[in-house]
Amino acid sequence: MSTHLLALRDFTGEELAGYLRLADSLKKEAAAGVRHLYLAGKTIGLIFEKPSTRTRVSFETAMYGLGGQVVYLSGRDTQLARNEPLKDMARVMARYVNGLVIRTFGQEIVLELARYSSVPVINALTDLHHPCQILSDIMTVIECKGDIERLNIAWVGDGNNMANSWIEAAGRIGFKLTLACPEGFEPDPAILAAARREARCPIELVRDPVAAVRDADVINTDVWTSMGREGEEAMRLAHFAPYQVNSALLAAGKADSIVLHCLPAHRGEEITDEVLESSRCVAFDQAENKMHIHKAILLTHLK
């Protein structure tokens, strides 16, 4: 297994399943009152150039729940803001902490840190990938619907980092994935091509969101304007309006499909308040499962 977690494509399907099994076990044990001290005496550094509520709190509570400690640094708190070379930061931070969790912009940043770090580097989000989030989403799907390899997953909206990591998961694990994205907002073509070459089930890209959800067991969406693209908001609202996950779109699909959203949600844009508050939406279960999957990731890479 790779020392670092930078993208899902770096792991086999069985290795990804291992995270999921461990997270499920840790979740059940915690609910039963079992206290975990596996990482007592260890520390992780959270370096967040992009702020986050759920990702920060879930990683912090995960590490504390394993008996470890956390040092949090925002972008302005590091010498990255003053153009310190990444290779210098990696080698220094690795002497202070047992692992680095990075939430940043370019994928090249986590790749460079991993190249020079002697401790594990975990990608908590880049503009290209969001691997930890997708693992928690898959954990939620399995809890609600069973074996994901038998399911049809639909992605509706922007072909962003979430879509890219869903594509890599489909290629590695093996489940049907249909993505409905407007023209000009498709997922990364190299990621899509690579996943299709190894996939056991179809990975399809369509324009019509109704076609995507018609046979879907899971309907997944995300914000239309990701962090760092705020200047494109008006343009994106016009392009994505037909891709809203609303009651009409749900009615075009299976009556027992579930809805995912990684949050935060822009209610009334990519998803309606009615759908987000419905019993079919499991967004808040997803949010909880981030903590459990982060425990599994930290335990796997730091123990």
N, C-alpha and C positions, 0 to 999 in steps of 0.2 A: 504494500500500500504506500502511496505517496506520503512523504513527510508533511507536505503542505496540502491545504484544501483551497485551490484556486479556481477550479471549474469542475463540473461533474464529469466531463469527458476524461478526466485523469484517473477515473476509477472504474472498475468492472461493475457489472450489474450486481454481483454477489457482494462486493464491498459496499455498494450503496445500500443494499438490503441489510447489511450488518449494522449500519447507522440506525436504520429504522427499527430493527429488532431491539437494539440496545436502548433506544429512546423509549420504546414501549415498556420495556422492563423497568427502567428507571422511573418512569411515570407511575407505574403500578406500585412500585415499592415506596415511592414518596407518598402516594395516597394512603398506603398502609402504615405510614408513620416511620418508615425506615430512614435513618439518618445516614447520609453518604459523606464520607470523609476521604474519598479516594485521592483528591488533589490537595490535601492538607499540606501546607508548607510551600505551595506553588502559587505563582502570580502570573496573570496575563495582563498585557497592555492593550487597551482599546484605543486605537488611533482613528478618529472619526473626522475626516475632512467634510463629509456630508453628515449633518445632524440627523438624529433619529430618536424617536421615543421607544418604540417596541424593540428595535434591534439592540439598542443600548441596555435597556432594562432587562431584556430576556438573557443577554449574555452575562450581565452582572449577576442576576439572580441565579443563573445556571452555575456560574463559577462559585458563588458563595454556597450554593446548595451542594456542591461537591467538596466543600471545606477549604477552597482556595481564596485568593485575594485578587483584587482588580485595581489597576491604575488606569484612569480615563484621561485622554488627551484630545481636545478638539484641535482642529487644524491650526487655529491661532496660538495654541499652546505649544506647538512644536517648532523646531527650526526649519521645517518644510516651508513655513510662511516666509522664511528669509533665504530660501533657495539652498538649504543644506543638501548636499548630494544624498540621494536615497541610500546608496551603498554605505555611507557613513552612519546614517541613522540606523540601518539594519544591524550593523555590527556593534553599535553601542547599545541599542535597546536589547539585543540578544544577551548582553552581559547583565542586564537588570531583571529580565522577566523570562518566564518559561514558554511563552507563546505570544504571538502578536495577532490581533484581530483588527483588520483594516476595512474601513468603509470610505471609499474615495471615488474618483472620477475615472481615470483611464486604467484599463487592465494592465498596461505596461508598468504601472506603479507597483501593483502587487507582485508582478513577475520579477521586477528588479529587487524588491525587498526580499522575496523568497530566494533569489539567486545568492544574496550575500548574508542572509540570516542563518545562524546556526540553530535557531529554534523554529518550531512550526509557525507558518503564516497562514491565517485563515481569512478568506475573502468574505467579508460581511456585506459587500455590494460594490460593484463597479458599474460603469455605464454599459458594459458588455455582458456581465454575468451576475446572477444572484443565487448562487448554489445553495446556501443554507436555507433560504426562504423556500425554495422548491422542495427540499427534503421535508420541511415541516408541513408543506402543503400536501405532499404525497402521504405523509403520516396521517393527516386528517382524512384524506380520501379513503385510505385503507380502513380507518376506524369506522367510517360511515358506510362504505360500499363494499368492503372486502378486497379480494385479490385484484390489484390494479391491472395486472396483465390481461384480465378479461373485460376491462372497461374501455369506453370511448371517452376521451377527454377533449373538450373544446376550449380554445382560447379565442376571446373576442376582444379586439382592440389593437393597441399599438404593438408592433413587433419589437419590443424593447428587451432589456436584460432579462426580465422574467420569462418572456417568450423564448429567448435563446436558451435559457437553462431548462425550461420545459422540453424543448427539442432535444437537448442532450440527454435528459432523463429518459425520454421515449426511446432514443437510440440504444441506450445502455440497458435499460430495464426491460423494455419491450411492451408497449401498449399503443393503441391507436390514438393519434393526436391530430386534430384538425384545427388549423389556425385561420381565423377570418380577420384580415387586416386590409385597410384601404390601400390603394395604390400609392407607392412612395413611402410607405411606413411598414415595410416587410421586415421580418427578422433577418439577422446576418446571413447572407447567402452561403458563406463558407461553412458556417455551423450547420445550416440546414442540409447542405449537400453531404457533409461528413456523416451526419446522423442517419440520413436516408440510406447511405451505403451499408450501414451495419444493422439497420432496423429490421426486426422480425414482423412488425406491423406497419401499416401505412402511416406516413407523416405527410399530411396534405396542407396546402396553402390555398385558400379560397378567398373570394371577395364578399360573398353573401353570408352574413351572420346567421341567417335562418338555416341555410344549408349546413353550417358548422354545428349548430345545436340540435338538429333534427333527431339524430340518433345518439346524442351525448348523454352520458351518465353524470358528467361533471361539466359545469359551465364556469369558466374562469375569466376574470377580467382584472384590469389595473387602471390606474389613472392615465388619462390621455396625455398629460404634460408632465414628464418626469422632472425631477429636481435638476436644475441647471439649464432647463429649456423654457423658462418662464416667458421669455420674449416671443415664443412661438404660440402662446396660448390661444389667441384669437383665431389664428390660422388653423390650429389643430381642432378647435371646437367645431369649425365648419366642416372639416374633413371627417370627423369621427361621429357626428350626430347620428347617423344611421346605425352605429355600433353600440348604442346604449343597451345595457342589460336591464330590461324592464319586463313588466308582466306580459306584454305582447310577445316578446322574444321567448320567454319561458313557455308560453302557451304553444309555441311552434315545436317544442321538443318533448321529451319524455316527462310524464307527470311526476316521476319520482327522482328526477335529476336534482343534484345539489349545486349550490352556487358558492364559488370561492372568490375572495378578494383579500389581498395581503394587507390592506389598510396602510395609510389613511385613505379614506374614500372621499371623493368629491360628489356628494349626494346631489342627484339631479343632473350630473354629467355622465360619467361612464356607467353608473348604476343608480337606480331610483331608490328613494328612501323606503318605498313599499317593499322592494325586493330585499334590500339589505336587512330590513327588520322582520322578514318573513322566516318561517320555520325551515325553509329550504336553504337559507344562507347560513354557512358555517364559518363565517369570517372570524368570529371571536374564539371559536375552537382552534382555528389556525393560529391566532395570535398566542394562545396559551401554548400550543405545541412548539412554537419557536423556542421556548425555554427548554422543553424536554429534548428537542433535537440538538440544541446547542450543548446541553449536558453531554449527550452522546458524542458529539464532535470533539468537545474539549477532552473528554475522558479517553477517546480513541487516540488523539494526537499528543496528549500531554502526559499520559500515565507512564 
